Structures are given as C-alpha cells and as structure tokens.
C-alpha cells in the first residue's frame, strides 16, 4: 500500500468514527426528545386543568351570588303590589289622627304589624325629608314650583309619595316636589 492509500484509509476510518459518534449523539437526542415532548404535553394538560378548575370556581361563585340575589328579590313583585296598600294605610292614619274615635285605633295596630312584617322581609323606607337637597339618583321629581325662600332652591319642598328599597335595590323612588 502506498502512503496515499494509507492516508485515505485513515481518513475514512476517522470519518467512520465521527459518524458513529454523531449517530450515537443523535440517538441520545432522539431519546431525550420524546421525554421533552411528553413533559410539554403534561405541562399543557396541567395548565388546561388549572384554567378549567378556575373557570368552574368562578362559575360556582357567580351562580351562588345570583341565587342569593334571587332570594333577596324574589318577593319584589309582591312588595311592589303592596306599596299602594301601605300608602292607603298612611293616608287613613292621617285622617284617624284628626278624629277622636277610639274604635279606629286598631287600624294603626294593623298598619304597624304589616309594616314590621314587610320590614323583616327586607322592605325599607327611603328617608326623605323636606328641605333635603334633591338627588336625581334617589328621588323622582314630579314637578318644580317657585321656592318659597332662596334657601329652598334645588331642595325638596314636599314629599308626595314615599320611596322604598328591597334589600339594596330601590323598588320605588320617592316622588317629590322641588323648588326652583
């Protein structure tokens, strides 16, 4: 063999050794890749599970709040239909105060009993006083009249109808007359 042949053979052996090393490292890399892929899939599934769990928790909280709100306002229609009765009782009590008839005192007791029963169910009167500043978020102005004095301009002059809340929700705004 000539030197040239020996050099080629040596070069070929070196290339073969390098190819074996490369193929072994590729095999090792291929073995690591499935593990990495599985780990990535596991991480994705964990993330999806956590998001789904959080979404379900939010759903439970939301439906719980909606249920509480429903129970608070379930009697809303009944309460609204009873408001004219309360107004009639208030008018009757004003008229009874003008008379001295003792037989009519029972109407006051019935009125108080009805008001207490409705109060236990969450019905509250919106406190509205003459001379109070008008607030469009809480009051309903039915008319404006010239103010009897300058200090009553933009303030409530008369309360025509009481307002009521059921829980925290206003079910009827107080109807007022304001000064201009």
C-alpha positions in Angstrom: 0.0 0.0 0.0 1.1 3.3 -0.8 1.2 6.3 1.5 -1.6 7.8 -0.4 -3.8 4.7 0.1 -2.9 4.6 3.8 -3.8 8.2 4.3 -7.2 7.7 2.6 -7.9 4.6 4.7 -7.0 6.5 7.8 -9.2 9.4 6.8 -12.1 7.0 6.0 -11.7 5.4 9.5 -11.7 8.8 11.1 -14.9 9.7 9.2 -16.5 6.4 10.2 -15.6 7.0 13.9 -17.0 10.5 13.6 -20.2 9.2 12.0 -20.6 6.6 14.8 -20.2 9.4 17.4 -22.7 11.6 15.6 -25.2 8.7 15.2 -24.8 7.9 18.9 -25.4 11.5 19.9 -28.4 11.7 17.6 -29.8 8.5 19.2 -29.3 10.1 22.6 -31.0 13.3 21.4 -33.9 11.3 19.9 -34.3 9.5 23.2 -34.5 12.9 25.0 -37.0 14.4 22.6 -39.9 12.1 23.4 -39.3 12.8 27.1 -39.4 16.5 26.4 -42.5 16.1 24.3 -44.3 14.2 27.0 -43.2 16.8 29.6 -44.5 19.6 27.4 -47.8 17.8 26.9 -48.1 17.2 30.6 -47.5 20.9 31.2 -50.1 21.8 28.7 -52.6 19.5 30.3 -51.8 20.9 33.8 -52.4 24.4 32.5 -55.6 23.4 30.9 -56.8 21.7 34.1 -55.9 24.7 36.2 -57.8 27.0 33.8 -60.8 24.8 33.8 -60.8 24.5 37.6 -60.6 28.2 38.0 -63.4 28.7 35.5 -65.5 26.3 37.4 -64.8 28.0 40.7 -65.8 31.3 39.1 -69.0 29.7 37.8 -69.8 28.4 41.3 -69.3 31.9 42.9 -71.3 33.6 40.2 -74.3 31.2 40.5 -74.1 31.5 44.3 -74.3 35.3 44.1 -77.1 35.1 41.6 -79.0 32.7 43.8 -78.6 35.0 46.8 -79.8 37.9 44.7 -82.8 35.9 43.5 -83.8 35.1 47.1 -83.4 38.7 48.1 -85.6 40.0 45.3 -87.9 37.0 44.7 -90.6 38.9 46.6 -90.1 42.0 44.6 -93.4 41.7 42.7 -95.4 41.1 45.9 -93.7 44.0 47.6 -94.4 46.4 44.7 -98.1 45.4 44.7 -98.3 46.0 48.5 -96.9 49.6 48.3 -100.3 51.2 47.4 -101.8 49.4 50.4 -99.1 51.0 52.6 -99.8 54.4 51.1 -103.5 53.9 51.8 -102.7 52.9 55.4 -100.6 56.1 55.8 -103.5 58.3 54.4 -106.0 56.5 56.7 -103.8 57.0 59.8 -103.5 60.8 59.0 -107.3 61.0 58.9 -107.7 58.9 62.0 -105.4 61.3 63.9 -107.8 64.1 63.1 -110.7 62.3 64.8 -111.1 61.2 68.4 -112.8 57.9 67.6 -111.3 55.2 69.8 -112.7 52.5 67.6 -110.3 53.3 64.8 -107.1 52.8 66.8 -107.0 49.2 65.7 -106.2 50.3 62.2 -102.9 51.8 63.4 -102.0 48.5 65.1 -102.7 46.6 61.8 -100.7 49.1 59.9 -97.7 48.7 62.3 -97.9 44.9 62.1 -97.9 45.0 58.3 -95.0 47.4 58.2 -93.0 45.2 60.6 -93.7 42.1 58.6 -92.5 43.7 55.4 -89.5 45.2 57.2 -88.5 41.7 58.2 -88.6 40.7 54.6 -86.2 43.5 53.6 -88.5 46.4 52.7 -87.2 49.7 53.9 -88.5 53.3 53.6 -86.1 55.7 51.8 -85.7 58.5 54.3 -86.7 61.7 52.5 -87.2 65.0 54.4 -88.5 68.4 53.3 -85.5 70.8 52.9 -83.2 67.9 51.9 -81.1 68.5 48.7 -82.6 66.9 45.6 -80.6 63.9 44.4 -81.7 62.6 40.9 -80.2 59.2 41.7 -82.5 58.7 44.7 -85.5 61.0 44.2 -88.1 61.3 41.4 -89.1 64.9 40.8 -92.7 65.1 39.7 -92.8 68.9 39.5 -91.0 72.1 40.2 -92.5 75.1 41.9 -91.1 78.5 42.7 -89.2 78.2 46.0 -90.8 80.0 49.0 -87.4 81.1 50.0 -83.9 81.2 48.5 -82.5 78.5 50.7 -85.1 76.0 49.3 -83.9 76.4 45.7 -82.9 72.9 44.4 -84.2 71.3 47.6 -87.2 69.2 48.3 -90.3 71.2 49.2 -92.8 68.4 49.5 -92.8 64.5 49.6 -95.8 63.3 47.6 -95.1 59.5 47.8 -92.6 57.6 49.9 -89.9 55.6 48.3 -88.9 52.0 49.2 -85.9 49.7 48.9 -85.9 45.9 48.9 -82.5 44.8 50.2 -80.2 47.3 48.4 -82.3 47.8 45.3 -84.7 50.7 45.0 -88.1 49.4 44.0 -89.9 52.7 44.1 -88.3 56.2 44.1 -89.8 58.8 46.4 -91.9 61.3 44.4 -91.0 64.8 45.4 -91.7 68.4 44.6 -88.6 70.6 44.3 -88.1 74.4 44.4 -86.7 76.3 41.6 
